[in-house]
Amino acid sequence: MREEILDDIDEEFELELDDRRLDEEDGEALSFRRTYFRELLRLQGELVKLQSWVQETGYRLVVLFEGRDAAGKGGVIKRITQRLNPRICRVAALPAPSERERTQWYFQRYVSHLPAGGEIVLFDRSWYNRAGVERVMGFCTDEQYDEFFRSVPEFERMLVRSGIKVVKYWFSITDEQQEARFRARIEDPLKQWKLSPMDLQSRVRWEDYTQAKEEMLERSSIPEAPWWVVQAVDKKKARLNCINHLLSQVPYEAVEKPLIELPPRCYNPDYVRNPTPESMIVPEIY
């Protein structure tokens, strides 16, 4: 639990640290935490370059994040999007399908979230729900399950042929690590919302999920869109490794930007600023 709390504190630091602060540290050997912050900032700088290149070229990128509950998918997604423009890089985290969506073609509700030119979409869980939770919890029939594996390679090949880059990550953790993270969530009132009845069932059905994962990786890893496994027992290493690998999957280049000059403010001698009514002012408690 101490490690979980420290990780949350570090998350706040990540929003405030910059290279200048790190350079002010003494010259002793960097601890892993300092190395982590330095590398994260460097990789996020590369993500900004990637974003500019995607926007400039009209590239379309889809990244799928799958893994067991508490494997760290949300953490790496947060670090990827932390310094990016949400209009260019957005997250798709779909809820359970509605009654109407259950009668549609299975992939239909995901298609509307695919990127247009110059966009990146990160799927926090994806169409592989059918190969995982739906299979294990009995939310789909055997026929639907088999049809999924017949269809998904063709669906992804179709996306790739249309010019969409598809990158798929599975975050792998141990049985013991998932239990530790679940127990930390139970003890932390700020994290209890992350635990659902479905999450608790995933502990009971660990082996069923393992079997489903192994079958998914075997039947749906194709040359056009292979699966990549991220070792995620150590959250910080997993974040750095995943972001570094993602950058290697896209042939981006630095985009030359025009020099930005701040225009002078215009002053009108007749302008008079009206005072804000006191009743509108938020109390300054701090």
Backbone hydrogen bonds, N-H to C=O, Kabsch-Sander energy under -0.5 kcal/mol:
donor,donor_aa,acceptor,acceptor_aa,energy
5,I,1,M,-2.5
6,L,2,R,-2.6
7,D,3,E,-2.1
8,D,4,E,-1.9
9,I,5,I,-2.2
10,D,6,L,-2.8
11,E,7,D,-1.7
12,E,8,D,-1.3
13,F,9,I,-2.0
14,E,10,D,-2.3
15,L,11,E,-0.7
15,L,12,E,-0.8
16,E,13,F,-1.8
17,L,13,F,-2.6
22,L,18,D,-1.9
23,D,19,D,-2.5
24,E,20,R,-1.0
24,E,21,R,-0.7
25,E,22,L,-1.5
35,T,31,S,-2.5
36,Y,32,F,-3.2
37,F,33,R,-2.5
38,R,34,R,-2.5
39,E,35,T,-2.8
40,L,36,Y,-2.9
41,L,37,F,-2.5
42,R,38,R,-2.1
43,L,39,E,-2.9
44,Q,40,L,-2.6
45,G,41,L,-1.7
46,E,42,R,-1.6
47,L,43,L,-2.2
48,V,44,Q,-1.8
49,K,45,G,-1.7
50,L,46,E,-2.7
51,Q,47,L,-2.7
52,S,48,V,-2.2
53,W,49,K,-2.3
54,V,50,L,-2.8
55,Q,51,Q,-2.5
56,E,52,S,-2.4
57,T,53,W,-2.6
58,G,54,V,-1.7
59,Y,54,V,-0.9
60,R,163,G,-0.6
61,L,119,E,-1.8
62,V,165,K,-3.1
63,V,121,V,-2.4
64,L,167,V,-3.1
65,F,123,F,-2.4
66,E,64,L,-0.5
66,E,169,Y,-2.8
68,R,171,F,-0.9
71,A,68,R,-1.6
76,V,72,G,-1.7
77,I,73,K,-2.2
78,K,74,G,-2.3
79,R,75,G,-1.8
80,I,76,V,-2.0
81,T,77,I,-2.3
82,Q,78,K,-1.2
84,L,81,T,-1.5
88,I,85,N,-1.9
89,C,85,N,-2.9
90,R,88,I,-0.6
90,R,120,I,-2.4
92,A,122,L,-2.9
93,A,91,V,-0.6
102,R,98,S,-1.9
103,T,99,E,-0.6
103,T,100,R,-1.3
104,Q,101,E,-1.2
108,Q,105,W,-2.0
110,Y,107,F,-1.0
111,V,107,F,-1.5
112,S,108,Q,-0.9
113,H,110,Y,-1.5
114,L,111,V,-1.7
118,G,59,Y,-1.3
119,E,59,Y,-0.9
119,E,116,A,-1.2
120,I,88,I,-3.2
121,V,61,L,-2.6
122,L,90,R,-2.6
123,F,63,V,-3.1
123,F,121,V,-0.6
124,D,92,A,-2.0
124,D,122,L,-0.8
125,R,65,F,-1.7
125,R,123,F,-1.4
129,N,126,S,-1.8
130,R,127,W,-1.2
132,G,128,Y,-0.9
132,G,129,N,-0.5
134,E,129,N,-2.5
135,R,129,N,-0.5
136,V,132,G,-2.7
137,M,133,V,-2.7
138,G,134,E,-0.6
138,G,135,R,-0.5
139,F,134,E,-2.0
140,C,134,E,-1.0
145,Y,141,T,-2.2
146,D,142,D,-2.5
147,E,143,E,-2.3
148,F,144,Q,-2.0
149,F,145,Y,-1.5
150,R,146,D,-1.3
151,S,147,E,-2.2
152,V,148,F,-3.3
155,F,151,S,-2.8
156,E,152,V,-2.5
157,R,153,P,-2.2
158,M,154,E,-2.3
159,L,155,F,-1.8
160,V,156,E,-2.4
161,R,157,R,-2.8
162,S,158,M,-1.6
163,G,160,V,-1.5
164,I,159,L,-2.4
165,K,60,R,-2.6
165,K,163,G,-0.5
167,V,62,V,-2.5
167,V,165,K,-0.5
168,K,226,P,-0.9
169,Y,64,L,-2.7
170,W,228,W,-2.6
171,F,66,E,-2.7
172,S,170,W,-0.6
172,S,230,V,-3.0
178,Q,174,T,-2.2
179,E,175,D,-2.1
180,A,176,E,-2.2
181,R,177,Q,-2.2
182,F,178,Q,-2.6
183,R,179,E,-2.5
184,A,180,A,-2.0
185,R,181,R,-1.9
186,I,182,F,-2.2
187,E,183,R,-1.7
188,D,184,A,-1.3
191,K,188,D,-1.8
192,Q,188,D,-1.0
194,K,191,K,-2.0
195,L,192,Q,-1.8
196,S,194,K,-0.6
200,L,196,S,-1.9
201,Q,197,P,-1.8
202,S,198,M,-1.3
203,R,199,D,-0.8
203,R,200,L,-0.8
204,V,200,L,-1.2
205,R,201,Q,-2.3
206,W,203,R,-1.1
209,Y,205,R,-2.4
210,T,206,W,-2.1
211,Q,207,E,-2.3
212,A,208,D,-2.3
213,K,209,Y,-2.7
214,E,210,T,-2.5
215,E,211,Q,-2.1
216,M,212,A,-2.2
217,L,213,K,-2.6
218,E,214,E,-1.8
219,R,215,E,-2.5
220,S,216,M,-1.8
221,S,217,L,-0.7
222,I,220,S,-0.9
222,I,225,A,-1.0
225,A,222,I,-0.8
228,W,168,K,-2.0
230,V,170,W,-3.0
230,V,228,W,-0.5
231,Q,229,V,-0.6
232,A,172,S,-2.9
232,A,230,V,-0.7
235,K,233,V,-0.8
238,A,234,D,-2.4
239,R,235,K,-2.3
240,L,236,K,-2.2
241,N,237,K,-2.8
242,C,238,A,-2.5
243,I,239,R,-2.5
244,N,240,L,-2.5
245,H,241,N,-2.2
246,L,242,C,-2.8
247,L,243,I,-2.3
248,S,244,N,-1.3
249,Q,245,H,-0.7
249,Q,246,L,-1.2
250,V,247,L,-1.0
252,Y,250,V,-1.9
256,E,254,A,-0.5
261,E,259,L,-0.5
271,Y,268,N,-1.9
280,M,277,P,-1.9
281,I,277,P,-0.5
281,I,278,E,-1.2
285,I,283,P,-1.6
